[in-house]
C-alpha cells in the first residue's frame, strides 16, 4: 500500500488506515471478539496504520488494539488529554458508548497530565511504543468556554511534555486529534507540530480547512490525517453528520453529491474515501468500520477507479471547491 510522510519526520503511514473508535463500542455494539477480528482483517488487507484513544470505550479500543498489534509491525497513533479514572459513568449512552470499561474521564492537558496519560496508554495497550501522540479534542468544539483553561495548560506545559517525548525518541511525531480547524491554527502558534488528525473538516461534503488551515500547515511543514471521511455516515447513506442527526441542508447537499456519483456510476462512498488524498498535505485517511463486512467494502471502495470528469462535474455544479485538489 502507498505510504506518505508525517510532517517532516522520517515516519510514513499507509494512505488508508483504520480508525479505532468503533472498536471501543462508540455508537455501535461491538464485542471484543468482533473488534479483534476486525483488526486482524485490516492487517490481512494490508493496512498497517491504526488509530485509537482512551476515549473510545474508556480504554476498550486500546486494549484490543494492543492485543492484536503486539509482536507485529504497525504504526500506531494514540491520544492524550483525557485521564481515565475508576468509577463508571451512570449513563454511557449519553457519551455515545456501548458497554465501556468502568471509568470516567478527567481532562488534563498539563505537563504532568500528558506524561501520565502517555504512560497509562502504554499500560492499557500492553505495547512498548506509540508512534504518533495526539492531544485529543482540545478546542471550543469540545470544551466551550472551558477551552481557554485547557489551551493554556497545553501551551504552558502539555506541549513541552509532548515535545520532550518526541525529542527523547519515545514517540516519532506529535500533533492534535480534533474536529475543528481553528484550534489547529491556534496550536501552530505555540509549537512545532508534525501532524493534525482532523475529523470531518476536509471531506467531499466540506472543505473549510482550505480557507486558512492548510496554507498555514504547509508553511509549518505539518501534514493532515483525515478522520471521519464519511462525515459520521451521511456520505455512506446514513442520516448522521458530526455525530448527530444531519440537518436538512446537509442532507440535501449529500443527495446532490450522490446524484452526480450515480450519473458516473461511482459509489459516493468511494469518492468520499479517495477525495482527501488528492491533496498532498494529507498523509492518510482513516475511516472507522464497524465490522469486517464494512472493512471489506471500504477496501473495495478505495480501489474504485474514479474518472477525472466526475471531479470536474462536482466543481462545475458548485458541489466541490474550485481550489480543492483531486485524485489523479
Secondary structure by P-SEA (a helix, b strand, c coil): cbbbbcccccbbbbcbbbbccccccccccccaaaaaaaaaaaaaacccbbbccccccccaaaaaaaaaacccccccccccccccccccccccccccccccccbbbbbbccaaaaaaaaaaaaaaaccccccbbbbccccccccccaaaaaaaaaaacaaaaaaaaaaaccccbbbbbcccaaaaaaaaacccccccccccccccccccccccaaaaaaaacbbbbbcccccccccccccccccccccaaaaaaaaaaaaaaaaacccaaaaaaacccccccccbbbbbbccaaaaaaaaaaaaccccaaaaaaaaaaccccccccccc
